[in-house]
Amino acid sequence: MDDKKTLGQALQTRVKRRSVLKAGAAGVAGSMLVPGAVRVAMAEDKAPLGAWPAGSQGDSVFVGLTVDLTGPYSAQGAEQKNAYELAAEMINAGDPRIQKISPLLKKGVMGKTIKVGAADSETKPNTAVQAATRFIHDNKALMVAGSTSSAVAIALQKVCNREHTPYFTAISGSTETTGVDCQRYGFRPGYYAYMSCKAIAPVAAKEFGKNRKAAYLTPDYTYGHTTTKSMIEFSEKEGWKTVTNQVHPLGAKDYSSYLINIANTDADVLVVVAYGADAANAIKQAKQFGLLDKMKVLLPYMSGYLEKEIGADLMQGALAVNGFWWTMQDTNPLAKDFVEAYDKKFGAKPRDAALYAYLGLILWADAVERAKSFYPPDVVKALEAGVVRDTPVGKMTFRAEDHQGDASFPIMRGKKPADMKNPDDFFDVIEVVNGKSVLPPVGLPGCKLGGYV
Amino acid sequence: MPSMSLVFSQLFNGLSVGLLLALISTGLTIIYGTLGVINFAHGALFVVGAYAGYTTYALTGSFVLAVAGGSAVALAVGLVMERGLMRQYYSRPPEDQILVTFGIGIVLVEIVRGLYGGVSLSVAPPSWGTGIARIGSLIYPLYRLETLGIAAVTLLLLYFVLYRTSLGLIVRAGIEDSQMVNALGINVKRTFLVVFGIGAMAAGFAGVVNAPIVALTPDMGFRYLVDSFVVVVIGGVGSFPGAVVGGIIAGEILSLTAMINPQYSDVMLFAAMALVLIFRPQGLMGQEGRE
């Protein structure tokens, strides 16, 4: 086809190419004389976004942590802060355990030290958003991370998206975070209600039986409603009946009215959707009302530390889904690395909030290394590239369409107090669910990601 | 249509919840009535009492000592608060009083969180409180039944102090007209100290008594603070019988609404408060025109 070109056109093309080559050579020669010119030229190609490029021009980069240090989820918030700090420390030191997850992280990220700073979200969206904004504008944060409440996570995603700063949730159970409220700059490494309900329904049918009658205790906010909806959907597929759904205010202390209602039905499975202290209260009071004598307990999305809060006596026989349990270290060497490092530094076993915090920071740093840049759209694209990493919870990556992570997670059964081998040995891990197998079909939760700039 | 046995259970439960609320609210209402101070630290005093009770129980293994310990610590904190800080604020505008008690509330809660952490704690019910009571077809936790009794007895005791002792007479007179009481040569400052102490102790006592029922967290007081304000508004500021009646009404509203539509139990409580404010702003048993 090229032989159809006339001589004139060919000459022209060669002339064009020659002048381009000349210009290029001149440019390269010129830029070698003036080292700064190249960098300036590149920066002029891309407009500043978020705290970039200002936040990446020194020898350290700042990561802002919006964690709940006060409020009903303060135990999860404290654990997240610990884990982010641990991950930063290990990345900065070039710890070989980090390289097992991301082989690209040699020392710091792109040679720069990660500095983390924490602010108290107070479990309130307003406070969290203000903290994130200060991090980005004042501290030039190139990444924001941390959450327990989905309401807070969704608010943080929105503001970080507006500010073109990658945001990673730690804990967020609601479908909407990577569903209708998904954002281009928001990422969720952890599992959530749809995934855990889909996974646990068949296991619960096997353990508890097929024709069970379920009573639900649902906290009245986004996470509560989406979780109950998912659990009802999947349990009814297994032949379970939904007898009653008691919706209670978030933070309710007294469940007596709801439990009396439930006691007056013929339900034999108590599905506790509540999170944190609400779950502890509900289960304790269920025991006081004698409900646990005739009902089994199902926790489709269990909060970390619940086993400590209610004790083995109440947890025994309960089926729970969580993001991580420390005995996974027996079968996963990367889990062992994480549990040992956390236990050594903080004197306690980590729960799933800590795991997702640890993972989130490492995966962001890994993405920056792969993008070879802190430029936010490049980092986001690197995260969307589908590169699979080995982690304490199996191989995982983020789905490009909705930024949902597909890490594995355990289904657990509460041990009898007599069977506990040590004070932390609350659970038998019945099954480690492959996260990918329980993701909803792309588009089902209704995610439409926006633009990069 | 809920069954008779369910209705009866919820009515009974409402009474139990209500009397505990009444106990907490009594402290709030006598402080506001006598001192004119809206004590936003009241929920925090509830928490302080509960956690002090937890520690005492852990140290002694005796529930009775735990109740005494929790109340004593709450009393002490209340006295220090009054002497150290509140005293300077009586003559200042109400906004300042609200801010200082709110601030103290935050400080107290964060001290508790600093000492005990955010993971919730458990207090086991006493040996005479474990198990389930059966009253006809009604199944009810034995300990809750006992708290009903404890709250009732304590309220009677408070009634006795307020209406049958000279201290009580001064307090009630102070609620009516503290200037007059001062003019009659009675040491109002000391009365205020005692009243604040009693109010704080009532909150702390309620905190320990309630502890075996709930999971203890540093933030749990906020919910009770809000509910006790609603009770005080419904019952009438400064009125002891009003706190009791208001508490029972609040407890019943919460329980009975939960029976029909659990999502609306909070809404109904606040709707009731709104109705009282519209039609009888001084509260059911409060007095019109009181400062």
HADDOCK unambig.tbl for C-alpha pairs under 7 A between the chains (distance, minus, plus):
assign (segid A and resid 71 and name CA) (segid B and resid 219 and name CA) 6.09 0.50 0.50
assign (segid A and resid 72 and name CA) (segid B and resid 219 and name CA) 6.42 0.50 0.50
assign (segid A and resid 74 and name CA) (segid B and resid 118 and name CA) 5.30 0.50 0.50
assign (segid A and resid 75 and name CA) (segid B and resid 118 and name CA) 4.64 0.50 0.50
assign (segid A and resid 75 and name CA) (segid B and resid 119 and name CA) 5.37 0.50 0.50
assign (segid A and resid 246 and name CA) (segid B and resid 262 and name CA) 6.08 0.50 0.50
assign (segid A and resid 247 and name CA) (segid B and resid 262 and name CA) 5.59 0.50 0.50
assign (segid A and resid 247 and name CA) (segid B and resid 263 and name CA) 5.25 0.50 0.50
assign (segid A and resid 248 and name CA) (segid B and resid 262 and name CA) 6.06 0.50 0.50
assign (segid A and resid 248 and name CA) (segid B and resid 263 and name CA) 5.67 0.50 0.50
assign (segid A and resid 249 and name CA) (segid B and resid 263 and name CA) 6.88 0.50 0.50
assign (segid A and resid 253 and name CA) (segid B and resid 214 and name CA) 6.63 0.50 0.50
assign (segid A and resid 257 and name CA) (segid B and resid 10 and name CA) 6.37 0.50 0.50
assign (segid A and resid 257 and name CA) (segid B and resid 255 and name CA) 5.33 0.50 0.50
assign (segid A and resid 257 and name CA) (segid B and resid 258 and name CA) 5.84 0.50 0.50
assign (segid A and resid 257 and name CA) (segid B and resid 259 and name CA) 6.52 0.50 0.50
assign (segid A and resid 258 and name CA) (segid B and resid 258 and name CA) 6.50 0.50 0.50
assign (segid A and resid 261 and name CA) (segid B and resid 259 and name CA) 6.28 0.50 0.50
assign (segid A and resid 264 and name CA) (segid B and resid 6 and name CA) 6.71 0.50 0.50
assign (segid A and resid 277 and name CA) (segid B and resid 120 and name CA) 6.40 0.50 0.50
assign (segid A and resid 277 and name CA) (segid B and resid 215 and name CA) 6.56 0.50 0.50
assign (segid A and resid 280 and name CA) (segid B and resid 215 and name CA) 6.15 0.50 0.50
assign (segid A and resid 281 and name CA) (segid B and resid 214 and name CA) 5.35 0.50 0.50
assign (segid A and resid 281 and name CA) (segid B and resid 215 and name CA) 5.22 0.50 0.50
assign (segid A and resid 285 and name CA) (segid B and resid 213 and name CA) 6.62 0.50 0.50
assign (segid A and resid 288 and name CA) (segid B and resid 141 and name CA) 5.40 0.50 0.50
assign (segid A and resid 289 and name CA) (segid B and resid 132 and name CA) 6.82 0.50 0.50
assign (segid A and resid 289 and name CA) (segid B and resid 140 and name CA) 6.02 0.50 0.50
assign (segid A and resid 289 and name CA) (segid B and resid 141 and name CA) 5.28 0.50 0.50
assign (segid A and resid 290 and name CA) (segid B and resid 132 and name CA) 6.86 0.50 0.50
assign (segid A and resid 305 and name CA) (segid B and resid 119 and name CA) 6.90 0.50 0.50
assign (segid A and resid 309 and name CA) (segid B and resid 119 and name CA) 6.80 0.50 0.50
assign (segid A and resid 309 and name CA) (segid B and resid 120 and name CA) 5.54 0.50 0.50
assign (segid A and resid 309 and name CA) (segid B and resid 121 and name CA) 5.98 0.50 0.50
assign (segid A and resid 309 and name CA) (segid B and resid 122 and name CA) 6.94 0.50 0.50
